[in-house]
Amino acid sequence: MSGELNGKRVAVLATDGVEQAELDQPWQALVDAGARPELVGLEAGTITAYQHIDKGDSKDVDVAVSDADPGSYDALVLPAG
């Protein structure tokens, strides 16, 4: 998939409690395809991902959803888990 999404800006909308694999794996696939993913959260700061019921990594939110401009993104990813 290398380069298929070169320069495309992708919003990844996630909140506290997102399953870590459901966030990390699509994120890496986007990067590998040349996209520029940005983490969009309900508010600025960080979110905490989970590995089943255990706390996983903290992730820095790039932009709060209230400040995100939908027209500036080429795609939206909604991680599920």
N, C-alpha and C positions, 0 to 999 in steps of 0.2 A: 504494500500500500504506500510505499515511500513516494512522497511528493504529490499524491493525488489531491490533497487539500492545501497546497502551498498558499500561504498568505491568508487563508480563510480564518476569520475570527469567530470562535464558537463559545457561546455562553453555556456554562455547566451549572445548573441551578441545584443547590444542595443545602441541607440544614443539618443541625446537630443530630446525630444518630444515624446518619447515612452509613450504609454498609461499606466498609473500606474498599473491598474488592470491586464493588459496583461503581465506586468513584475512581479508583486508581487505574483499573484496566481500560475503561473507555478513554480516560485522560491520556494514558500512554499511547493508545491507538491513534488518538488525534495528533499527538506530538509526532509520532512515527510517520503519519501521513502528511506532515508539514503544516498542520493547523496551529493556530494560536489560541488555546483554550484559556478561559478566564472563569474563575470561581465566583459565582453570583450567590450571595447569601441573603437571608431576610434582613440582616443588618450588618454593618461594618464590624470587623474584628476577626474572630476565628470561629471555626466549627470543629466539633470533635466527631471523628468517624468511629465506627465500632466494628469489631471483628466478632460477629455473632452477638454475645452479651458482654464481651470485654471491651473496654475502651481501647481505641486504636490511636492513630495519629491525629494531632491537631493540624488543621489546614487554615492558612490565611485566606480570608475572603478578599478578592480583588475589588469587588464593587457590591454595594447594597442594591437589592432589587429596586428600591425606590429611586436610585440614582442611575440605574442602567438604562441606556437608550436602545430599545429593541431594534431600531433601524440600523444600528452600527454593528450588528451581528449577522453572520451568514447562516448560522444554525443554532439550535438549542438542544442540549442533552439533559435529560431528566434521569439521573441515576435511580435505580430501584433496588430493593434488596429484601 
